Amino acid sequence: MATKGPSKYRTLILTNTALVSDAQCTQLREFVKGGGSLLATFETSMYDEHNKRRPDFGLADVLGIHAAGAVQGTNGNACYSRIERKHPILAGFSDTNWLPGSQNRLPVAPVASPVLTVVPGFVNYPPELAYPPQSQTNEPAVVLQEQGRSRTVYFAGDLERTMWHSGHTDLLNLLGNSIRWLTREETPYTVTGDGFVETFAWETAAGYAVHVLNYTNPAAFHGWLDSTYPIGEQKARLQLAPGTQVTRVALLRAGHDIPHEVHGDHVSFTIPRVADYEVAAVYAG
């Protein structure tokens, strides 16, 4: 979400955005040079807008990476990531040297002082062969850069797809940590509460809108929803542009106003219940 006031840090997330034109690469290069931060995964910028494969990433210089082979899939067990050194994107991971990896990856050339390296995947049958043939490599699983206000993160695998397909929360936490590192913990809005939800916020002509989609159900990671499982309180906190005066907060699905509190440049409110979805409209005078 972009707030109406100037943000100290700007961030773009390109999840396997494979087709990127030369002109767009130039725009992204200038964005990062200007202090913007960028997260990219897998084959981002490996193709131009005509689906023609490049010999190297179009954003190689921006992300500090170079392609080093063809895409690697899995024939049983996906690859792992080996922890090589401490970093904020690994917050919360302890008592382990390995993390789950992605189902597919594009090998990249070694980099100095990697945070995570690839442990190649392996077959899951027969049992006597079901173990990693290599426990450590110099192939990076993630490449991190920082220059001035700009930070970049590149994951060599389709981490977000693997997370959704497998439901592995370690991958979700790794992506969340990476985004928080990129933004230096700057968060335009938060929604906290029990349940499995997707949230996003928009600026509107009247003020702001916070959408909450409830995916809580036994088949949450399988793409279908047989029944609605209502969830309880969802506490929202939204950053306001300087000088914004909030007049009311209304739940558009439930059809009534709810109490709100303004503290400095943030407004807080609680959505008491979400069935399938809810939209909280924040009206500003």
Secondary structure as the mmCIF struct_conf table of DSSP 4:
data_model
#
loop_
_struct_conf.conf_type_id
_struct_conf.id
_struct_conf.beg_label_comp_id
_struct_conf.beg_label_asym_id
_struct_conf.beg_label_seq_id
_struct_conf.end_label_comp_id
_struct_conf.end_label_asym_id
_struct_conf.end_label_seq_id
BEND BEND1 LYS A 4 GLY A 5
HELX_LH_PP_P HELX_LH_PP_P1 PRO A 6 SER A 7
BEND BEND2 LYS A 8 TYR A 9
STRN STRN1 THR A 11 LEU A 14
BEND BEND3 THR A 15 ASN A 16
STRN STRN2 LEU A 19 LEU A 19
HELX_RH_AL_P HELX_RH_AL_P1 ASP A 22 LYS A 33
TURN_TY1_P TURN_TY1_P1 GLY A 34 GLY A 35
STRN STRN3 SER A 37 THR A 41
TURN_TY1_P TURN_TY1_P2 PHE A 42 SER A 45
BEND BEND4 MET A 46 MET A 46
STRN STRN4 TYR A 47 TYR A 47
TURN_TY1_P TURN_TY1_P3 GLU A 49 HIS A 50
BEND BEND5 ASN A 51 ASN A 51
HELX_LH_PP_P HELX_LH_PP_P2 LYS A 52 LYS A 52
STRN STRN5 ARG A 53 ARG A 53
HELX_LH_PP_P HELX_LH_PP_P3 ARG A 54 ARG A 54
BEND BEND6 PRO A 55 ASP A 56
TURN_TY1_P TURN_TY1_P4 GLY A 58 LEU A 59
HELX_RH_AL_P HELX_RH_AL_P2 ALA A 60 LEU A 63
TURN_TY1_P TURN_TY1_P5 GLY A 64 GLY A 64
STRN STRN6 ALA A 67 ALA A 67
BEND BEND7 GLY A 69 ALA A 70
STRN STRN7 GLN A 72 GLN A 72
BEND BEND8 ASN A 75 GLY A 76
STRN STRN8 ASN A 77 ASN A 77
HELX_LH_PP_P HELX_LH_PP_P4 ALA A 78 CYS A 79
STRN STRN9 TYR A 80 ILE A 83
BEND BEND9 ARG A 85 ARG A 85
HELX_RH_3T_P HELX_RH_3T_P1 PRO A 88 LEU A 90
TURN_TY1_P TURN_TY1_P6 ALA A 91 GLY A 92
BEND BEND10 ASP A 95 ASP A 95
BEND BEND11 ASN A 97 ASN A 97
STRN STRN10 TRP A 98 PRO A 100
BEND BEND12 GLN A 103 ASN A 104
STRN STRN11 ARG A 105 ARG A 105
STRN STRN12 VAL A 108 VAL A 108
BEND BEND13 ALA A 112 SER A 113
BEND BEND14 VAL A 115 VAL A 115
STRN STRN13 LEU A 116 VAL A 119
STRN STRN14 PHE A 122 PHE A 122
BEND BEND15 TYR A 125 PRO A 126
HELX_RH_3T_P HELX_RH_3T_P2 PRO A 127 LEU A 129
BEND BEND16 TYR A 131 TYR A 131
BEND BEND17 PRO A 133 PRO A 133
BEND BEND18 SER A 135 SER A 135
BEND BEND19 ASN A 138 ASN A 138
STRN STRN15 PRO A 140 GLN A 147
TURN_TY1_P TURN_TY1_P7 GLY A 148 ARG A 149
STRN STRN16 SER A 150 PHE A 155
BEND BEND20 ALA A 156 ALA A 156
STRN STRN17 GLY A 157 GLY A 157
HELX_RH_AL_P HELX_RH_AL_P3 LEU A 159 SER A 166
HELX_RH_AL_P HELX_RH_AL_P4 THR A 169 THR A 183
TURN_TY1_P TURN_TY1_P8 ARG A 184 GLU A 185
BEND BEND21 PRO A 188 PRO A 188
STRN STRN18 TYR A 189 THR A 192
BEND BEND22 ASP A 194 GLY A 195
STRN STRN19 VAL A 197 GLU A 203
BEND BEND23 ALA A 205 ALA A 206
STRN STRN20 GLY A 207 ASN A 214
BEND BEND24 ASN A 217 ASN A 217
TURN_TY1_P TURN_TY1_P9 PRO A 218 GLY A 223
BEND BEND25 ASP A 226 SER A 227
STRN STRN21 ILE A 231 ILE A 231
STRN STRN22 GLN A 234 GLN A 239
TURN_TY1_P TURN_TY1_P10 PRO A 242 GLY A 243
STRN STRN23 VAL A 246 LEU A 251
TURN_TY1_P TURN_TY1_P11 LEU A 252 GLY A 255
STRN STRN24 HIS A 256 ILE A 258
STRN STRN25 HIS A 260 HIS A 263
TURN_TY1_P TURN_TY1_P12 GLY A 264 ASP A 265
STRN STRN26 HIS A 266 ILE A 271
STRN STRN27 VAL A 274 VAL A 274
BEND BEND26 ALA A 275 ASP A 276
STRN STRN28 TYR A 277 ALA A 284
#
